[in-house]
Structures are given as C-alpha cells and as structure tokens.
Amino acid sequence: MKCPGEIKQLLKVLYNLSASETEVMYFLCNNEARASEIADELGKDRSTVQRYLSKLRTTGLLERESVIEEGKKGRHYVYRVPDKEKMKDKIKEKMREWEEEKMQVLEEI
C-alpha cells in the first residue's frame, strides 16, 4: 500500500502523534518491518522506536505479527498496516469523533 505524504498531518492531528511517531507510521504505511529495521531506516534508537510502535498499536492502525525464522533462535515481531480499507475506515471514524469534539467546543463559546 502506498500512502500519500498528506496522511502524516492527518494522523498527527487526529491521533496526537509526535513528528517521529508520524514518521514511523508513514514508513509502515508503505512497508512492513521489524523495529530494528525501522530504527535503522529512520536513524532512531531501537528502544525509542519500540515506544513509538507501542503507542501506534493502541490506535488500532498497526498490527504486529510474531515470526520465527528457520535456523534462528527466538522470534521477532514484524509491524505493518493491516490493509488499506481497514486503515481508511479507522481514520474516518476518528475524524468523525474529532469533529464532534471540536463542534462541542465551539458550542461552548
């Protein structure tokens, strides 16, 4: 799935994401990767990326898959955006919630 650059601003506003969290989300919108691969690609510390991924998973926009590679010990996690339609539906729902909240604020003026 290829996401337009404009999605960064939308995610930042709707989900109260930092610029770095938005970059991680945008990267995963166009790729699937392990935390270490994301950290390398974006020039971030892996533990910092892990914190971003944890927060991003709470949005419901990301999924994590446990993977065991043949011939290697242990497992690792691969992060991805599940699918385009599911992501769009979640963002649309969040936009409606955001609009309702902001309309209430306007009514209180």
N, C-alpha and C positions, 0 to 999 in steps of 0.2 A: 504494500500500500504506500502510496506517495502522498504526503501531506503538504499543503501549501504553507509557506512561511507565515502567513497571517494567523495560522492556528496558534502560534506562540502567544500573541497578545490576548486572544480569546481565552486560552487556558489560564493565563496569568491572572486575568480579571475574575473569571468565574470560580476558579479553584484556589485563589490567593496563593499562587506559586511564586517562588523567587525566580530570578532570571536563570539561575543554574538549574533549578528543578524543571523549568520550562525547556531548557536546552536538552536535558536528559529525556524528557517526554517527547520532544520533537525528534531526537535521534531514534528513539524506539518506535516512533510513528513510521519511520522509514526503514527500520532494521529490527532484527531480534539479536540479542546479545547477552553475554554474561556480564556481571557487574565489573569485573576486571577489564573486559574489553571496552565497556562504556567509559570507564575511568581513563584508560589509555587513549581512546579516541578523542575525549574531551579535555584531556590534560588535567584531570582531577584525581584526588586521592580516593582509593577504592572504598575506604570506610565512609567517606563523605558521600560517595555515590550510593552506597548501601542505605544511608539515611534517606537520601532523596527517593530511592526506589521504594522504601517502606512507606513514606508519605504518599507517593504516587499510587501505590497499590490501594490505599484507603479510598482513593477517588473512584475505584472500580474501572478505571480506564486501562489498567495493565493486568496482565496475568503472568504468573510465574510457573514454570514447568521444571520439575526435578529431573535431571538427566544423569544417567550413569553411562560413562563411555567405556567401551570394551577395552580391556587391557590397562585400565587406570583404576587407582584406588579411589573410593569415595564417590560422592556425587556433587554436582553443581547445579545452579539454577540458571535457566535461560528466561529472560524477560522479553515480553512482546505486547503489542496492542492486539487484542484477540481478533477483531475483524472490523472493517470499515463501517459497516452498518450499525453494529453494536456501539461503537465509539460515537458515531453521529447521534444515535438515539440518546445516549447518556449525556452528551453535551447539550442537546436540545432540551432535555429535561432540566438540566442545571440552569440553562438560560431562562426558562420559564420561572423557576424558583427565584432566580436573581431578580428578574423583572418584578415579580410580586413583592419581594422585599423592598426594592427601591421605590415602587409605587406607594407602599405604606409610608415610607419616609417622607415622600412628597405630600401625602395627605396630612401628615402631622405638622406641616408648616403653616 
